[in-house]
Every structure is written in structure tokens, then in C-alpha cells.
Amino acid sequence: MGTQRKNRRLEKTARMLVVLPTLGERTDLLRKTLDSIKMQSPVMYDVVMIYPLKSTDTAALAKEYGAISVDDPGGISAAVNAGIAQAKRSHDYVTWIGDDDIVTENSFSVAMKLLDQAPKAVVAFGYCDYIDSEGNKLFTSRAGNLAPWLMTWGPNLVPCPGAVFRLSAIRSVGAFDETNKYSMDLDMFLRLRKIGKFINTKRVQAAFRWHPTSTTVANRAKVVKETEAVKRKHLPKFLRPFTPLWNYPVRVATTFAARRVNHIAERSLEG
């Protein structure tokens, strides 16, 4: 998992572990992400940042925000696994967030409260704002209660930014599949869906930054291909031969939606 450099001891009373993987290439956006995490008071949490330790600017940010530093093992799934590996006994919940996304104020406490009240639930998720590179809101994705069911064969409408996971559930289904580069969240969601329920907070939990350098935006075709493979893997064997029947319409719909968001984002920046 690479060399670790601890900037401070993990808080014994922290129940939440925040995993933040970054390559240290967007420190201006990374600071905004860290600022949004800082707004989660009074929730006790620990932040683990996974990045190339040779990045002095990122190391300085980690120290400034009191985060634990872990060397980047290579690959987003491996990075999140390395972050989760830092969890201690006090951590009941875990979340991970991109270095250009933000969480809304008190989103952790809202999700944790719901999970505390529903011991059989494995994930608490909510709505997600889509914002452009300047932080202007483009629209809000309002995931409904049917979203966890729909992801099995249709589009995944459950936003990962702002979602809070029961750590014991993550450990039960196993680590992230490190062969996945774009659909790691979907694969984990589908595994967790088999062992517990998803809770909808029915509030905006986070904001996803839609910009040309975002991994999922810049690699749209690869995302679609990997997503289809992940969903097929989780289907019963007798249904797998029929996946082309719904893959094509879902692919068309998601491509259209992505182009629509790009258009909205371009208009926002022009305005």
C-alpha cells in the first residue's frame, strides 16, 4: 500500500472515515473539497488522503487540514482500498470523495443518524448537485427510492459523492475490485445491495463537478463499456445473454444525458 506518513493520530472518538484519493494535480479544487469536509462539524471524522507523497503541495494541504497521508498505490480503486485500510475500531462509517467534488454542510451527520436508526441498512445516499468548473450549479439529480433497484440493469442514479457506507458492510462484501477504473462505485453498490438496504436522505448530500478533466467525463466511452461489464457480472447467469436488449437503449439514454449536461455546462461558462 505504499509508504505512509501520519500527520496526526487518528481520533479515538471519530466514527466516520473520509477517504480522499488525489493525484495532487488540482490543488485549488482539492482545497475546496477539504473546506467542504471541514464544514461537517460537529461530526467527529478522520480524513485519509491518498496521493503521491512526492507532491509537496498536496502534502502541505494534508498537514494543514490534519489529514493522514498514504502513498498512492496506483489506480483509483487501489487508492480507496488503501484509505479504508486505515480504519480503526472507532470507525463505524466510511465515505470517499473525489478531489474536485464537495459535500454539503452536515451531510455526514444526516446520513449517520439514519444509519444509526436502521442497523440493517448498508448505505445512506441522497441528491447530488451537478456544478461546472467554476462551481455554478447546473442542475440537481434527485435519486428516487427505486434508484438502487434500477442500477441492476439501467443507469446508476445513486450518486456516490455524499453517500455514507457502513464500514462492516464494506468489509463483508470485500475490497474494491482494482481492475475497475471507472465503475468501482457501481460494482460496490451492487454487492452491497445483495446484503442490505439503501436509505435515501432526500436532501442534497454533495456536488459533482462536471468539467472536461473529470475522469468520468473525459473517458465516456470507456465508462459505458466498463459499466455494462460490471452490471452483467452481477446478473443471474440465465439473464446475461439478454443484456443487449437493454444495454443499447440505456447507452443511448446515458450518452444523450451526458451531451445535455455538457451543453448546459458550456452555456453556464459562456454566461
SVG drawing of the C-alpha trace seen along z (x, -y; Angstrom):
<svg xmlns="http://www.w3.org/2000/svg" viewBox="-39 -36 48 55">
<polyline fill="none" stroke="black" stroke-width="0.4" points="0.0,0.0 3.0,-2.3 4.8,-4.4 2.6,-6.2 3.3,-9.5 1.0,-10.3 0.4,-13.9 -1.6,-13.2 -3.1,-10.4 -6.5,-9.1 -9.1,-10.5 -10.3,-7.7 -13.8,-9.1 -14.2,-9.6 -16.9,-7.4 -16.5,-8.5 -13.6,-7.8 -13.3,-10.1 -11.2,-8.7 -9.9,-11.3 -7.7,-10.0 -5.9,-12.6 -3.1,-12.9 -2.3,-16.3 -2.8,-18.0 -5.8,-20.2 -4.8,-21.7 -7.2,-24.7 -10.2,-22.3 -8.8,-20.0 -8.8,-22.8 -12.5,-23.4 -13.1,-19.7 -11.3,-19.8 -13.1,-23.0 -16.5,-21.3 -15.4,-18.3 -14.4,-20.8 -18.0,-22.1 -19.2,-18.7 -18.8,-19.8 -19.9,-18.6 -19.4,-15.2 -16.2,-13.6 -14.3,-12.2 -10.8,-11.4 -9.6,-12.2 -7.2,-10.0 -5.6,-11.4 -4.0,-9.1 -1.6,-10.8 1.9,-10.6 3.9,-11.6 6.4,-13.4 3.7,-16.0 4.9,-18.7 1.9,-21.0 -0.6,-18.2 1.4,-17.1 1.2,-20.7 -2.6,-20.7 -2.9,-17.4 -0.9,-18.8 -2.9,-22.0 -6.2,-20.1 -4.9,-17.4 -5.3,-14.5 -3.5,-11.2 -1.2,-10.8 -0.9,-7.5 1.3,-7.0 -0.7,-6.4 -0.6,-2.7 -1.7,-3.4 -5.3,-3.3 -8.4,-4.8 -9.8,-1.5 -6.5,-0.6 -6.3,-4.1 -9.7,-3.8 -8.8,-0.4 -5.6,-1.8 -7.6,-4.6 -10.2,-2.2 -7.3,0.0 -6.6,-2.9 -9.9,-2.5 -9.8,-1.9 -12.2,-0.3 -13.9,-3.6 -14.9,-4.0 -18.5,-2.8 -18.9,-4.6 -16.8,-5.4 -17.2,-7.7 -14.9,-8.6 -15.0,-11.7 -13.2,-12.9 -10.7,-15.7 -12.9,-18.0 -16.3,-17.3 -17.8,-18.8 -20.1,-17.6 -22.9,-19.8 -22.9,-21.1 -23.9,-18.4 -24.4,-15.7 -22.4,-13.3 -24.4,-13.7 -27.7,-13.4 -26.6,-10.1 -25.1,-8.7 -28.2,-9.4 -30.3,-7.5 -27.9,-4.6 -27.8,-4.5 -31.6,-4.2 -31.6,-1.4 -29.0,1.3 -29.8,3.4 -29.1,0.5 -25.7,0.5 -25.7,-2.8 -27.3,-6.3 -27.4,-8.3 -29.1,-11.5 -29.5,-14.0 -26.5,-15.5 -25.9,-18.9 -24.0,-19.0 -21.8,-22.0 -19.4,-23.4 -15.7,-24.0 -16.5,-27.4 -18.9,-26.0 -22.1,-27.2 -25.0,-24.8 -26.2,-23.2 -29.0,-21.0 -29.8,-18.7 -30.0,-14.9 -32.8,-13.7 -32.3,-10.0 -35.6,-8.2 -36.2,-5.2 -36.2,-3.0 -32.7,-4.0 -30.9,-1.1 -33.2,1.3 -32.7,-0.4 -28.9,-0.2 -29.0,3.5 -29.9,3.2 -30.4,-0.5 -28.5,-3.7 -26.9,-4.1 -28.8,-7.1 -27.4,-6.7 -24.7,-9.4 -21.5,-8.3 -20.5,-11.8 -22.1,-12.3 -23.0,-8.6 -22.1,-7.2 -21.4,-3.4 -21.5,-1.1 -17.9,0.0 -18.8,3.5 -20.8,3.9 -17.9,2.9 -15.7,5.4 -18.4,8.1 -18.5,7.8 -14.8,7.3 -12.5,4.6 -13.0,2.7 -12.2,4.6 -8.9,3.0 -9.4,3.9 -12.3,1.3 -11.2,-2.1 -14.5,-3.9 -17.3,-1.8 -15.8,-0.9 -18.7,-2.6 -21.4,-0.8 -19.7,2.6 -19.6,1.8 -23.2,0.6 -24.4,3.8 -22.5,6.0 -23.9,4.1 -27.4,4.2 -27.4,8.0 -26.8,7.8 -28.8,4.8 -31.0,1.8 -30.2,-1.6 -31.6,-4.7 -32.4,-7.9 -31.8,-11.1 -33.9,-13.1 -31.6,-16.1 -28.6,-17.3 -25.6,-15.5 -22.9,-16.6 -22.0,-18.3 -20.3,-16.6 -18.1,-18.9 -18.7,-18.3 -15.6,-19.5 -13.5,-18.3 -10.7,-16.9 -13.1,-14.8 -12.2,-11.1 -15.8,-10.1 -16.4,-13.0 -13.2,-12.6 -13.5,-8.8 -17.2,-8.5 -16.9,-5.6 -14.7,-3.6 -17.0,-4.3 -20.0,-2.9 -18.1,0.2 -16.9,1.0 -20.3,0.2 -22.0,2.7 -19.5,5.4 -20.0,4.7 -23.8,4.9 -23.6,8.1 -21.3,9.7 -23.9,9.2 -26.9,10.5 -28.1,14.1 -26.4,16.3 -29.7,17.0 -30.2,13.3 -26.8,12.4 -27.4,13.5 -30.3,10.9 -28.2,7.9 -28.0,6.4 -31.8,6.0 -31.5,3.1 -27.8,2.2 -28.4,0.3 -31.3,-1.9 -29.5,-2.6 -26.3,-3.5 -28.2,-5.9 -30.0,-7.5 -26.9,-8.0 -25.0,-9.4 -27.7,-11.8 -27.8,-12.8 -24.1,-13.4 -24.2,-15.5 -27.0,-17.5 -25.0,-18.2 -22.0,-19.2 -24.2,-21.7 -25.6,-23.1 -22.1,-23.4 -20.8,-25.2 -23.7,-27.7 -23.1,-28.3 -19.5,-29.2 -20.3,-31.4 -22.9,-33.2"/>
</svg>
